[in-house]
Amino acid sequence: MDRIDRFRIFSRVVECASFTRAADQLGLPRSTVSAAVAELEQRLGTRLLQRSTRRVSTTHDGDVFHARCLRLIAEVEDAESLFRQEDAQPVGLLRIDVPSRIGRRIVAPALPGFFARYPQVEVDLGMTDRAVNLIEEGCDAVLRVGQLGDSSLVSRTLGTLDFVNVAAPSYLRAYGVPQQPADLQQHRAVNYASPTTARVEPWEWQDGTQLRTLPMQGWVRVNSAEASIACCVAGLGLLQIPRYDVQDELQSGTLVEVMPRHVAQPLPVTLLQPHRQHRAQRVHVFLEWLVPLLRSGLQLQ
C-alpha cells in the first residue's frame, strides 16, 4: 500500500466517521483500514482521530491533515487523468458548497439528471449559509452570494440577484404598510445575522446613486434564509431577501411586496475554485452542468 492509498483510506474514514463503514465502502478488511490510519499517525507523530465505541471524529491535527489530504488526492487524480481519452467517463468524488436555500430549491432537485449522465461521479454537497473556507475544507468549488474580499481563488461571476422587501399580510394588517423609508422607524424587521461574523445586517435601499442603511428593531434575529422566511410568514416583521427565495410565497399571497421603489442593491453570485492549472474532469462536467442551472433557476441578471 503506497502513501496516497493511506491518504484515501484516512479521508474515507473521516467522511464515514467510522472504520467499519469506510472499510465496507472501500472493499477492504476493517483491520487493513485501521492499520493504514495507525501507520499514518505513527509517521506523522500525532493523533489524527478520536476513537469511541460509537463514532470516530478528527482531532485538530486531523482536521488540518484531512484538508491537505483532499488536495493531494485531487492533484494525484488530476495527474492520472491528463492523458485519458476525452470521451472517458468522469469518475470520483467532488465537493461543492452552496447556500442552503439554493441547494434545497435548485441544485438538489436537479441532481438525478446529472447522475443519469455521469453515474460514476459522487457529489459531496454542502448546504450552509456560512462562508466556507474552500481550501481548508477541501472543496472543489463554492457558490457565494454577496461582495467578495480579496482572494487568490479563481472567481467566476454568474450574475446578480435582485432583492425584494416583503411582509406577511397579518403583519401589515396589524402595523400598517410602509410606503417609504421614513416609515421604517415605526416598524420591526426579521433581522438577519451573518452565520460567519454574527453581524446583524441593516436595512438598506438605493436613494438615487446613494446606498442608505438603517438598523431595524426586531423581535427576532436569525442566521439562515429558511429561518428568516419562516419568521416573516409568521408575521414577525419586514424582510429583505432575494426575490427568487420568496417567489412561491409572493405568488400564493403568503407574503406581500412592500416599498418596491426602495430596495437593496443587487448582490453578485460568484463561483469560486482553487487555483489549479488542471481541473479534474468530474469537476469540469459538474460545473458546466451547474452554471446554466443556477442562471436559469435564480433568474440572474
C-alpha positions as CSV (number, residue, x, y, z in Angstrom):
1,M,0.0,0.0,0.0
2,D,1.5,3.3,-1.0
3,R,1.2,6.6,0.8
4,I,-1.6,8.1,-1.4
5,D,-3.7,4.9,-0.7
6,R,-3.3,5.6,3.0
7,F,-4.5,9.2,2.4
8,R,-7.5,7.9,0.6
9,I,-8.3,5.5,3.4
10,F,-7.9,8.1,6.1
11,S,-10.2,10.5,4.1
12,R,-12.9,7.9,3.7
13,V,-12.8,7.1,7.5
14,V,-13.3,10.8,8.2
15,E,-16.2,11.1,5.7
16,C,-17.9,8.0,7.2
17,A,-17.0,8.7,10.8
18,S,-16.5,5.0,11.1
19,F,-13.7,2.5,10.4
20,T,-16.3,-0.2,9.6
21,R,-18.3,1.9,7.1
22,A,-15.2,3.1,5.4
23,A,-13.9,-0.5,5.1
24,D,-17.2,-1.6,3.6
25,Q,-17.2,1.2,1.0
26,L,-13.6,0.6,0.1
27,G,-14.0,-3.2,-0.1
28,L,-11.2,-3.7,2.4
29,P,-10.9,-5.6,5.7
30,R,-11.5,-3.3,8.7
31,S,-8.1,-4.3,10.1
32,T,-6.4,-3.0,6.9
33,V,-8.2,0.3,7.3
34,S,-7.3,0.6,10.9
35,A,-3.7,-0.3,10.3
36,A,-3.4,2.3,7.5
37,V,-4.6,5.1,9.7
38,A,-2.3,3.9,12.6
39,E,0.7,3.9,10.2
40,L,-0.2,7.5,9.1
41,E,-0.4,8.6,12.8
42,Q,2.9,6.9,13.5
43,R,4.6,8.5,10.5
44,L,3.2,12.0,11.3
45,G,3.9,11.7,15.1
46,T,0.4,12.9,16.0
47,R,-3.1,11.5,16.7
48,L,-5.4,12.2,13.8
49,L,-8.6,10.6,15.0
50,Q,-10.5,10.3,18.3
51,R,-12.0,6.8,18.6
52,S,-15.0,5.9,20.6
53,T,-17.4,2.9,20.6
54,R,-20.0,4.9,18.6
55,R,-18.2,7.4,16.4
56,V,-14.8,8.4,15.0
57,S,-14.0,12.1,14.9
58,T,-11.0,14.1,13.8
59,T,-8.6,15.9,16.2
60,H,-7.5,19.4,15.4
61,D,-4.4,17.9,13.7
62,G,-6.7,15.5,11.9
63,D,-8.8,18.4,10.5
64,V,-5.7,20.1,9.2
65,F,-4.3,16.9,7.7
66,H,-7.7,15.9,6.2
67,A,-7.9,19.2,4.3
68,R,-4.4,18.7,2.9
69,C,-5.1,15.1,2.0
70,L,-8.1,16.1,-0.1
71,R,-6.0,18.5,-2.1
72,L,-3.2,15.9,-2.6
73,I,-5.6,13.2,-3.6
74,A,-7.2,15.6,-6.1
75,E,-3.8,16.6,-7.5
76,V,-2.9,12.9,-8.0
77,E,-6.2,12.1,-9.7
78,D,-5.8,15.2,-11.9
79,A,-2.3,14.0,-12.9
80,E,-3.6,10.5,-13.6
81,S,-6.4,11.8,-15.9
82,L,-4.1,14.1,-18.0
83,F,-3.8,11.7,-20.9
84,R,-7.1,9.9,-20.7
85,Q,-9.4,9.9,-23.7
86,E,-11.7,13.0,-23.9
87,D,-14.7,10.8,-24.1
88,A,-13.8,8.8,-21.0
89,Q,-16.5,8.9,-18.2
90,P,-15.5,11.1,-15.3
91,V,-15.1,9.2,-12.1
92,G,-14.7,10.1,-8.4
93,L,-15.8,12.4,-5.6
94,L,-16.1,16.1,-5.8
95,R,-17.0,18.6,-3.0
96,I,-19.3,21.5,-3.6
97,D,-20.8,24.0,-1.2
98,V,-23.8,26.3,-1.9
99,P,-26.1,28.5,0.2
100,S,-28.8,26.3,1.8
101,R,-31.8,27.8,0.1
102,I,-30.2,27.4,-3.4
103,G,-29.1,23.9,-2.6
104,R,-32.5,22.8,-1.5
105,R,-34.6,24.6,-4.1
106,I,-32.4,24.4,-7.2
107,V,-29.4,22.1,-7.0
108,A,-30.7,19.0,-5.1
109,P,-33.9,18.5,-7.2
110,A,-31.9,18.6,-10.4
111,L,-29.2,16.1,-9.3
112,P,-30.9,13.0,-10.7
113,G,-30.4,14.4,-14.2
114,F,-26.7,14.9,-13.6
115,F,-26.2,11.4,-12.2
116,A,-28.1,9.9,-15.1
117,R,-25.4,11.4,-17.4
118,Y,-22.4,10.8,-15.1
119,P,-23.2,7.7,-12.9
120,Q,-19.6,7.3,-11.8
121,V,-19.3,10.7,-10.2
122,E,-20.1,11.2,-6.5
123,V,-21.0,14.7,-5.1
124,D,-20.5,15.8,-1.5
125,L,-23.0,18.7,-1.5
126,G,-22.6,21.1,1.4
127,M,-25.5,23.4,2.0
128,T,-24.8,26.2,4.5
129,D,-25.2,29.9,4.8
130,R,-21.7,30.5,6.3
131,A,-18.7,31.4,4.3
132,V,-17.0,28.0,3.8
133,N,-13.2,28.1,3.7
134,L,-12.7,26.4,0.3
135,I,-9.0,25.5,0.8
136,E,-9.2,24.3,4.4
137,E,-12.3,22.3,3.9
138,G,-11.2,20.7,0.7
139,C,-14.0,21.9,-1.6
140,D,-13.6,21.9,-5.4
141,A,-16.0,24.9,-5.7
142,V,-18.2,27.0,-3.6
143,L,-21.0,29.4,-4.5
144,R,-21.1,32.8,-2.8
145,V,-23.8,35.4,-2.8
146,G,-22.5,38.9,-1.9
147,Q,-19.4,41.0,-2.2
148,L,-16.1,39.1,-2.0
149,G,-13.0,40.2,-0.2
150,D,-9.5,39.9,-1.7
151,S,-8.8,36.4,-2.7
152,S,-6.3,34.3,-4.6
153,L,-9.1,32.0,-5.6
154,V,-10.4,31.7,-9.2
155,S,-13.7,33.5,-9.4
156,R,-16.5,33.4,-12.0
157,T,-19.3,35.9,-11.6
158,L,-22.6,34.3,-12.8
159,G,-24.8,37.4,-12.5
160,T,-26.7,39.4,-9.8
161,L,-29.7,38.7,-7.6
162,D,-32.4,41.2,-7.3
163,F,-33.8,41.9,-3.8
164,V,-37.4,42.5,-2.7
165,N,-39.0,43.8,0.5
166,V,-41.8,41.6,1.9
167,A,-44.1,41.1,4.8
168,A,-46.9,38.8,5.9
169,P,-50.5,40.1,5.4
170,S,-51.1,39.6,9.1
171,Y,-48.1,41.9,10.0
172,L,-49.3,44.6,7.6
173,R,-52.9,44.5,9.0
174,A,-51.5,44.9,12.5
175,Y,-48.8,47.6,11.8
176,G,-49.7,49.2,8.5
177,V,-48.0,49.2,5.1
178,P,-44.7,51.2,4.9
179,Q,-44.7,53.4,1.9
180,Q,-41.2,55.0,2.1
181,P,-38.0,54.6,4.2
182,A,-39.1,57.2,6.7
183,D,-41.9,54.9,7.7
184,L,-39.5,52.2,8.8
185,Q,-39.0,53.9,12.2
186,Q,-42.4,52.6,13.2
187,H,-41.8,49.0,12.0
188,R,-39.9,45.9,13.0
189,A,-37.8,43.6,10.8
190,V,-36.8,40.0,10.8
191,N,-33.1,40.7,11.4
192,Y,-30.5,38.5,9.7
193,A,-27.2,37.9,11.5
194,S,-24.3,36.6,9.4
195,P,-23.5,33.0,10.4
196,T,-19.9,33.8,9.8
197,T,-19.5,37.1,11.7
198,A,-22.8,37.3,13.7
199,R,-23.1,40.9,12.5
200,V,-26.7,41.9,12.0
201,E,-27.3,43.3,8.6
202,P,-29.0,46.7,8.5
203,W,-32.0,47.5,6.3
204,E,-30.8,49.1,3.1
205,W,-32.1,50.8,0.0
206,Q,-31.0,52.8,-3.0
207,D,-31.6,56.5,-2.9
208,G,-30.6,57.7,-6.4
209,T,-26.9,56.9,-6.6
210,Q,-26.6,56.6,-2.8
211,L,-26.9,53.5,-0.7
212,R,-28.8,54.2,2.5
213,T,-28.8,51.9,5.6
214,L,-30.9,51.8,8.8
215,P,-30.5,49.4,11.8
216,M,-34.0,48.0,12.4
217,Q,-35.7,47.0,15.6
218,G,-36.9,43.4,15.7
219,W,-38.4,40.7,17.9
220,V,-36.2,38.0,16.3
221,R,-32.7,37.5,14.9
222,V,-31.9,34.6,12.6
223,N,-28.9,33.2,10.8
224,S,-30.4,31.4,7.8
225,A,-32.6,32.3,4.9
226,E,-35.0,29.4,5.8
227,A,-35.5,30.8,9.3
228,S,-35.9,34.4,8.1
229,I,-38.7,33.4,5.7
230,A,-40.5,31.3,8.3
231,C,-40.4,34.2,10.8
232,C,-41.6,36.6,8.2
233,V,-44.5,34.3,7.2
234,A,-45.4,34.1,10.9
235,G,-45.9,37.9,10.9
236,L,-42.8,38.9,12.9
237,G,-41.7,41.8,10.7
238,L,-40.5,43.1,7.4
239,L,-37.8,41.2,5.5
240,Q,-35.3,42.0,2.7
241,I,-34.4,38.9,0.7
242,P,-33.5,37.8,-2.8
243,R,-36.7,37.6,-4.9
244,Y,-36.1,34.0,-6.0
245,D,-36.2,32.9,-2.3
246,V,-39.8,34.0,-1.9
247,Q,-41.3,33.6,-5.4
248,D,-43.7,30.9,-4.2
249,E,-44.8,32.9,-1.2
250,L,-45.4,36.0,-3.3
251,Q,-47.5,34.1,-5.9
252,S,-49.6,32.4,-3.2
253,G,-50.1,35.6,-1.2
254,T,-48.4,34.3,1.9
255,L,-46.0,37.2,1.6
256,V,-46.7,40.6,0.0
257,E,-44.1,43.0,-1.6
258,V,-43.7,46.4,0.0
259,M,-41.8,49.6,-0.9
260,P,-40.9,48.3,-4.4
261,R,-39.0,51.5,-5.3
262,H,-36.7,51.3,-2.2
263,V,-34.9,48.0,-2.4
264,A,-31.4,46.8,-1.5
265,Q,-28.8,46.8,-4.2
266,P,-28.4,43.6,-6.2
267,L,-25.9,41.1,-5.0
268,P,-23.3,39.3,-7.2
269,V,-23.4,35.5,-7.4
270,T,-19.9,34.1,-7.7
271,L,-18.4,30.6,-8.2
272,L,-15.1,30.2,-6.5
273,Q,-12.5,27.5,-7.2
274,P,-8.9,26.7,-6.1
275,H,-6.2,28.0,-8.4
276,R,-5.2,24.9,-10.3
277,Q,-3.7,24.6,-13.7
278,H,-5.5,21.4,-14.4
279,R,-9.0,20.7,-13.3
280,A,-10.4,17.2,-12.8
281,Q,-12.8,16.1,-15.4
282,R,-15.5,15.4,-12.9
283,V,-15.3,18.9,-11.6
284,H,-15.4,20.3,-15.1
285,V,-18.5,18.4,-16.2
286,F,-20.3,19.3,-12.9
287,L,-19.7,23.0,-13.2
288,E,-20.7,23.0,-16.8
289,W,-24.0,21.4,-15.7
290,L,-24.3,23.7,-12.6
291,V,-23.8,27.1,-14.1
292,P,-26.7,27.2,-16.6
293,L,-28.9,25.5,-13.9
294,L,-28.2,28.4,-11.5
295,R,-28.6,31.1,-14.1
296,S,-32.0,29.8,-15.0
297,G,-33.2,28.9,-11.5
298,L,-32.0,32.1,-9.9
299,Q,-33.1,34.3,-12.8
300,L,-29.8,36.0,-12.7
301,Q,-29.4,39.4,-14.3
